[in-house]
């Protein structure tokens, strides 16, 4: 029986992703392959990707879940690390992934994320460790077809957790947050007038008080307020 370590493909989807892409791809140097499925970017995304030796493919946008699923199919290896174009794999996480792949005992692994809001890391408000499944064997796991807020579905629920986090450069300023969440709330609209009235206040209370968002100071207040606004948009859109 072969005991060789399985090879790893880091897989990304991109569209006008030049802002962080060099930093992101530099953090993937430990992987055996980098695969990018691009939605016909108009900036320097493709130039940066090829500079780092990534295998680049292009396909019209189909929604987050289906696009990521297609990207996974393009990989040469069964073990996948799905990375967003604003996320960076830390050295500690890369080393942990290497150790796990020497003898993988599960089909998939949750990875913690340290989110950066407005230039600083945020550890409260329920935003850390922000576990999400990113490392998985595509023979036993794959992305849901959701247009937004897609997730990795794993057979037999054979999932474990990694300890070291990756970095997520979520939002540089309030304007960027509002623009993105406005778009997401349209894609994920769930018309409900009652929830539009009550749920935003609960979102703020949960994040700022119950999840200790106040320990992030003024930044924690703004984040909780913005997420409560997103909650309102999600339930109010298409209600009228």
C-alpha positions in Angstrom: 0.0 0.0 0.0 1.3 3.4 -1.0 2.1 5.8 1.9 3.0 8.8 -0.2 1.5 12.1 0.8 -1.4 13.1 -1.5 -0.8 16.2 -3.6 -2.8 19.4 -3.0 -4.5 21.8 -5.3 -5.3 25.3 -4.1 -8.4 26.5 -6.0 -9.7 30.0 -6.4 -12.4 31.9 -8.3 -11.6 35.5 -9.4 -13.1 38.5 -11.0 -11.1 41.8 -11.0 -9.2 40.5 -8.0 -5.9 42.3 -8.4 -6.0 44.0 -5.0 -4.7 41.1 -2.8 -4.0 38.5 -5.4 -0.1 38.6 -5.3 -0.2 38.3 -1.5 -2.7 35.5 -1.7 -0.9 33.4 -4.4 2.4 33.9 -2.6 1.0 32.2 0.4 0.1 29.2 -1.7 3.7 28.4 -2.7 3.6 25.2 -0.7 0.8 23.6 -2.8 1.5 21.3 -5.7 -0.9 23.3 -7.9 -2.8 26.5 -8.0 -6.0 26.6 -10.1 -7.9 29.8 -10.9 -11.3 30.0 -12.6 -11.7 33.6 -13.7 -14.9 35.3 -14.8 -13.3 37.4 -17.5 -11.5 40.0 -15.3 -10.7 43.4 -16.8 -7.9 44.3 -14.5 -4.5 42.7 -14.0 -5.8 39.5 -12.3 -4.7 37.1 -15.1 -1.3 38.7 -15.4 -0.7 38.3 -11.7 -2.0 34.7 -11.7 0.3 33.6 -14.5 3.3 35.3 -12.9 2.8 32.9 -9.9 2.4 29.9 -12.2 -1.3 29.3 -11.7 -3.3 27.3 -14.1 -5.9 29.8 -15.4 -9.3 29.0 -16.9 -12.2 31.3 -17.7 -16.0 30.8 -17.4 -18.9 33.1 -17.3 -20.3 33.8 -13.8 -22.8 31.1 -12.5 -23.1 32.1 -8.8 -20.7 31.3 -6.0 -21.6 27.7 -5.4 -21.6 26.5 -9.0 -18.5 28.6 -9.9 -16.5 27.1 -7.1 -17.7 23.6 -8.0 -16.5 24.0 -11.5 -13.2 25.3 -10.3 -12.7 22.2 -8.1 -13.4 20.0 -11.2 -10.5 21.6 -13.0 -7.9 20.6 -10.4 -5.5 17.8 -11.1 -5.5 16.5 -7.5 -8.3 15.1 -5.2 -7.2 17.1 -2.2 -8.5 20.6 -2.5 -7.9 23.8 -0.5 -10.6 26.4 -1.5 -9.3 29.9 -1.1 -11.0 33.2 -1.8 -9.1 36.0 -3.6 -8.9 38.1 -0.4 -7.6 35.3 1.9 -4.0 34.5 2.8 -2.7 31.1 4.1 -0.4 31.7 7.0 2.9 29.8 7.3 1.6 28.0 10.4 -1.5 26.9 8.5 0.5 25.7 5.5 2.7 23.6 7.8 -0.4 22.1 9.6 -2.0 21.2 6.2 1.2 19.5 5.2 1.2 17.4 8.4 -2.5 16.5 8.0 -2.1 15.3 4.4 0.6 12.9 5.5 -2.1 10.8 7.0 -5.6 12.3 6.5 -8.2 10.7 8.8 -11.2 12.7 7.7 -12.8 13.7 4.4 -12.7 17.5 5.1 -11.4 20.0 7.6 -12.8 23.2 9.0 -10.3 26.1 8.9 -10.5 29.2 11.2 -10.3 32.6 9.7 -9.1 35.8 11.3 -11.1 38.6 9.6 -9.7 42.1 9.0 -12.2 44.9 9.1 -11.1 48.4 8.3 -7.4 47.6 8.6 -7.4 45.6 11.8 -8.2 42.0 12.9 -11.5 41.5 14.7 -11.7 38.7 17.3 -15.1 39.3 18.9 -18.7 39.8 17.7 -18.9 36.1 16.7 -16.4 36.8 13.9 -13.6 34.7 15.2 -12.6 31.9 14.8 -15.2 31.9 11.9 -14.7 28.2 11.0 -15.3 27.2 7.4 -14.6 24.0 5.5 -11.8 24.7 3.1 -9.6 21.6 3.0 -11.4 18.5 1.6 -11.1 15.4 -0.6 -13.3 16.1 -3.6 -14.3 12.4 -3.9 -16.2 12.8 -0.6 -17.1 16.5 -0.5 -18.1 19.4 -2.8 -19.8 22.8 -2.9 -23.5 23.3 -2.7 -25.1 25.1 -5.7 -26.2 28.1 -3.7 -25.8 31.4 -5.5 -24.4 33.0 -2.4 -23.3 31.7 1.1 -22.3 28.4 -0.5 -20.9 25.7 1.7 -19.0 22.5 1.3 -21.2 19.4 1.8 -19.3 16.4 3.2 -20.3 12.7 3.0 -20.9 10.9 6.3 -20.1 14.1 8.1 -16.4 13.0 8.5 -15.0 16.4 9.3 -12.4 17.7 11.7 -10.8 21.0 12.6 -7.5 22.6 11.9 -5.9 24.8 14.6 -4.1 27.5 12.7 -6.0 30.3 11.0 -5.9 32.0 7.6 -6.2 35.7 7.1 -9.3 37.3 5.5 -9.1 40.9 4.4 -12.8 41.4 4.4 -13.5 45.1 4.2 -11.1 48.1 4.0 -13.8 50.7 4.7 -17.6 51.1 5.4 -18.3 52.0 1.7 -16.9 48.6 0.6 -18.9 46.8 3.2 -22.1 48.4 2.3 -21.6 47.8 -1.4 -20.9 44.1 -1.0 -23.6 43.4 1.5 -26.1 45.3 -0.5 -25.3 42.9 -3.4 -25.3 39.8 -1.2 -28.6 40.7 0.4 -30.2 40.9 -3.1 -28.8 37.5 -4.0 -29.9 36.1 -0.7 -33.2 38.0 -0.3 -35.7 36.2 2.0 -38.8 38.4 2.0 -40.4 38.5 5.4 -41.8 41.8 6.8 -42.0 40.5 10.4 -38.3 39.5 10.4 -37.4 42.8 8.7 -38.8 44.6 11.8 -37.3 42.5 14.6 -34.3 40.6 13.4 -32.0 43.5 12.8 -32.1 44.6 16.4 -31.4 41.0 17.5 -28.4 40.8 15.2 -26.9 43.9 16.7 -27.6 42.8 20.3 -26.2 39.3 19.7 -23.0 40.6 18.0 -22.3 43.6 20.2 -23.3 42.3 23.6 -23.7 38.5 23.6 -20.7 37.9 21.4 -18.6 40.7 23.1 -18.3 42.9 20.1 -17.9 45.8 22.4 -14.4 44.5 23.2 -13.5 45.6 19.7 -14.5 49.1 20.6 -15.8 51.6 18.1 -15.0 49.1 15.3 -17.1 46.5 17.0 -20.0 48.8 17.2 -19.8 49.8 13.5 -19.6 46.1 12.4 -22.6 45.1 14.5 -24.6 48.0 13.1 -23.6 47.2 9.5 -24.6 43.5 10.0 -27.9 44.5 11.4 -28.5 46.7 8.3 -27.6 43.7 6.1 -30.2 41.6 8.1 -32.8 44.3 7.4 -32.0 44.4 3.7 -32.2 40.6 3.4 -35.7 40.4 4.7 -37.0 43.7 3.4 -36.0 43.3 -0.2 -38.7 41.9 -2.5 -41.2 42.3 0.4 -42.6 45.4 -1.2 
